[in-house]
Amino acid sequence: MAERIPRGLVVGQAPPLPPESLSSDYKPLQGQPEKRLARLAGLSLDELWAFFDRVDLLGWCPGKKDRKSYHQWSAGYRKHRCDGHRFPLSVARLVAARLRRFGRLERYAVVVLCGRLVAAAFALSLDRCVPWTEEQDGVRFLVLPHPSGVSHFWNDEESWHRAAMVFRSALRAAGLRACSEKIRIPNVLPCFAAFGKTMTPNMEENLESLETKTQVPKAKGQVHLGLALQYAPDFKDDWEVVMCAVSKNGTALMWASDVLQADKEVVLRAVQENGGALAYASQELRADRDVVLAAVQQRGISLRYAAQELKGDPEVVKAAARQSKRALMYAAEFLKKDAAFIREASSQVAVAVQESVISEPVPPCYGPGL
């Protein structure tokens, strides 16, 4: 195996404009994408590119996607001016195969793939949530959400912090940055350094005291306190600490140990708080009917993380559809082809919509202000 060099490689999708429209000094991921990558890494732009080489998988611009009807400005949509660019996957797979064969990617300390489409071009498994790490044939891959402004991933602050922690951890593991630098955490997220100093047997009391000390508003504080677990790897095996963390924020399950991710009581508490936490449960619990039902009742589209046999369970799918009609896209194929079942599930969606009119409003999502 080739000796690794102390550098990484960032692989983007394609240039944003045709070659003739690009500036003479254009470089891949120039502009907003590189700024977001630098901030995720906790580095300046100069420091980021001192550690990384960069390349677009495609050397030409495939053009913009056609806008969806509900994304037209005439329909009142104001979030994005573009739905992103096309990405011909068949061509990208050929390029990625040549890059793997002749690019000597195994020399790099880490290869960062920007987006699931780029990961798909490299034939990585897509049955997991971004970000993730994977090693194939000696190449260490880190898959991040695409750093452009089109990705809705960046609208969620929890997602931003998760991506930042994975990226920075990968840099440290690859030896591409000094480990002594403290991670800069926004004020809305309590740092676990303070949490550790005040650790007491009464975890609930301790969390509340930490919220007061950090002056986090109650509505936001309850969400972010659970995320403090990511800064305390020494406590990921502690049942009481993890149980308290997932009670505050179910997605804290991602930082629990494998043993606790397979603990039914812990996972049930996590999915009851946030159904999406099912993504971090063990394979056995993703096939557990009680756990999956609790998850889809809290968040219907969590059905996507359930075991295949439960995606074909009519009662589970109906429960998911009642919470979100989008859950039907993750049902087993034979259920999708069952007209009677689809009519019944759709009628439950209508009832759920009527009930939602008198339900509590969903709290706003506080983004990281990128």
N, C-alpha and C positions, 0 to 999 in steps of 0.2 A: 504494500500500500504506500502511495506517495506521501511524503512528509508534508504536513499541513503548514501553510503560511499564515502569519498573524494578520490576516485580512478577511473580510467578509465580502459577499456579493449580494447586491439587491437586484432582483429581476422584476421589471415592470411589464405592463401589457404592450403598449405601442405609443408612438408619438401622438400628441393631441391634434396635430394639424398635418396637412400634406407637406412633403419635404420642401417644396418651393415657398411655403408660407412660414417655415420655421426660421428663427434667427440663426446666423452663422455660428454662434457659440452655443447652440442648443445642446443640452445634456439630458439624458433620461430622468424622468421624475422631477424635472425642474419646476420651481414655483411652489404652489400650495402643497403638493404631495411631499416634497423634500422637507418643507418646514414642519409638516406634521410628523414625519419620521424622526426628525431631529428632536422635536419636543417629546415624543414618546421615549426616545433613548436618553433624554436628559442631557443632550449635547448641543453644541452650536453647529451650524451648517458646516463650518470648516472642520470641526472635529469629526462630524459624521462621515464626511467624504475622505478624511484622513484614514479612517478605519475600513471603508467600504469601496469596492468597485461597483459600477452600476451599468445596467444594460436593459434595453427594451427587447422583449421576446420577438416582437414583430418590428421590422425596420420601416414600416409604412403605416399610414393612418387608414384603417378600414372605414372610417366615417362614423357619424353619429347615428344612434338608434332613432327609429321613428318615435315621435312622442305619443304617449298614450293619450286617449281622448280626455281623461280626467286630469292630465298633467298640462293641458293647454292653458295658456294665460287667459284665453277668452272664457275658460271655465272658472277663473278666479284663483288658479294655482299660482303660488308665488315663492315656493321653496327653492326650486332649481330651474335654471334656464335650459338644462340639458338632461336627458335621461341616461347619459353615459354614451360610450362608443361601442360599436360592434366589435366582436372578438371571434373571428372564425376559428373555432376550436380544432378543426381537422388540420388546418395549416399550422396552428400553434403547436400541435402535438408533434408534427414533423420537425419543426424548429427545435423544440425542447429535446427531442430524441437526439438530434445532431449535437446540441449543446452538451448533453450528458455524455455522448460518446467521444466528442473531440475537445470539449471545453475543460476537461480535467477539474471538474467541480469538487472532487474529493480533496483537492488541495486546500480549499477554503475552510476556515474555521467554522463558518456558518453561511448558508445560502438562504437569504430572505426572499420569499415569494409574495408578491403583493396581490392578494386577492385569491378567492377560490377558483376563479377561471384559470389563473396561471398555475395553481396547484393541480387542477385537472389536466392541464397540458403536460405536466410532468408525471402524470399517471399516479398521483397520490390518492389515497383513500379519502373520500369526502363525507364519510359517515360520522363526522364530529364537528364541533363548533370552532370557529376561529376565535382566538389564535390557537395554534397547536404546533408542536414540534414532532419531527419524524426523521428517522435515519434510514436511508436506502442505499445499498451498495457502497457504503462508506461515505455517502454525502449527507451532511447534517442540514436538514431543511427546517426553517421556521416560517410558518404560513401566517401572515397578518392580513387583516381586512385591507382592501385597497385604500391607500391614503388620500384618494381624491375627495372632493367635497360632495360627490354624488352619493356615496355610501351612507345609508341611514344608520349604520353601526355607530357612527360617531355622534349621533344625536343623544346617546345614552351615556351618562357619566360613569356608570358602573362598567360599561363596556370599554370606555376609554382607559380606565384605571387597570382593567384586566389586561388589555393589550400592552399598556406601558410596563406593567410588572413582568409579563412574559418576555417582552423584548429586552428589558434591562437584565433580567435573569439570564437570558441567552447570551448577552454580551459578556457578562461576568463569567459564565461557564466556558465560553470560547476564549477567554483571556483577552478580550478586545478593549477592556477599559479597567481603570483602577477600581478595586472593590471598596476602597475607603470612602468614596464619595457618597454623601447622604442623598437619598432620593428626595426630590422636592415635591411635597404633597400640598395641594390646595387646602385652604383653611376649612372648606366644607367637609373634609375627610379627616377624622381624628387619627393621629399617628399612633401606632401601637407602642411606640417607645413610652409614651405617657401611660398607656393602658398597662404595660408591664410593671411600671413602678407602683401602681396602685392595686395590683392583683390581690384579691381577697377571696375567701371561700364563697362569699355572697356575690355571685356573678352579676345578677340583675342590678343590685345596688351599685356595684362597681361601674357597670355600663352607664347607669344614669348619672353617676358622679362625673364620669368622663365627658358625657354630653354637656354637663353644666360647665366644666372647666374649659372646654373648647368652644363654648357658646354657639353650638350648632342649633338652628331652629328645630323645634320638635318634629315637624313634618318631615324634614330632611334628615334629622339626626337619627331617627329610628331606622331609616334605610341604610345610612352609612356606618353605623356602629358595628353591624355584623361584618362589614368589609374589613374591619381592622384585623381580622384573622389572617389576612394575607401577609401581614408584616410580622407574624409570630409563628414561624415554622416549628418552633419547639413545642407549640401547643396543639398542633394539628392532630395529635393522637389523644388529646385530653377530651374525654366524652362530655364533661360538663361545659368546658369552654366552647366546644364545637356546637353543642346543643343550644347554648345561649346565642351564639353567633347566627346560626340558621334561623332561630326564632325571630331575630331582628331583620335578617335578609337571607332568604333561602339560597341565593346564589353563592353565599359563603361556603356552601358545600364543596365547591371546586377546590378549596384549599385544605379540606379535611384529608386525613390519611385514607388509603385504600380500605383499611379495616372499617372505618366509620362511614365511608361511602357505601359500604355493604351492610350497615346497621339499619334495620328496617325502621326503628323508632326515630333515629336521626333523620333519615331520608323522608319519612312521612312528615315530620315537622317542617323540613325544608320545602317540600312541594306544596304543603298547605299554605306556606307564606308566599312562595313563588313557584308556580308550576313548572317554569323553565328549568328549575334546579334538577329536574329529572334527567337532564343531559349529563349530569355529573354523578349519577347513581351508578352502582355496579350493574353489570349485564343481568345478573340474577334478579335484581330488584326492578329493572326495567321490564321484566317479564312477570312481575308480581301484580296481580289484578288490583289489590287494595291500593298499592302505591300509585299505579297509573291512573286509577279512577280519581284519587285525590288530586293528582297533578292536573288532569284535564278539566276537572271541575273548577280549578282555580284559574287555569289558562288553557283554553281549548287546543291551541296549536302545539301544546306540549306532546300531543299524540305523535308527532314526528319522531320523538325519542323513544317511544314504546317499542317493545319487542314485536316482531312481525305478527305473531299469533294474536296479540291483543289489538293490533290494527284491523284484524278481521273479526273482533268481538263486537256484535251489533250494539250492545248496551254501552260499552266503553265509547264507541264512535258517536253514539247519540248524545252521551254526556258531554263529549268534546264539542260536538256541533252546537249544542245548546249554549255553550259559553262563547263559541266563535265559529261562524259558518266556514271560515277558512280551514278549519280542522278537517273538513271533508276531503281536502286534496291529499291528506296523508292516510286515508282509509285504504284498506286492502282493495285490490283491483276488482275482486268479485263483488264487493259491496258497492263500488262505484257503478257497476253495470246492473245492479239490482234497482230497477225503476221504483218499485214499491218502497224499498228501504230509503231511497233518496227522497221520495215524497214525504215519508214520515219524518225523516231527520230534518228536512227543510221546514216542516210545519213546526217542529220544536224550536228551530231558529227564530221563526216569526214570534212565537210566544216569548222567547228570551228577549227579543228586541223590545216588545211591548213592556216587559217587566223592567227593562233597563231605563225606561223613561223616568221611573220613580226611584231609581237606585242612586247611591252616592256617586258624585262625580269622581272621575279618576284624577289623582293628584298630577300636577304637571311634571314633565321630565326636565330635570335640571342638567343641562349639558355643560361640558367643560369650557365653553366659551371659545372654541377654536375658530 
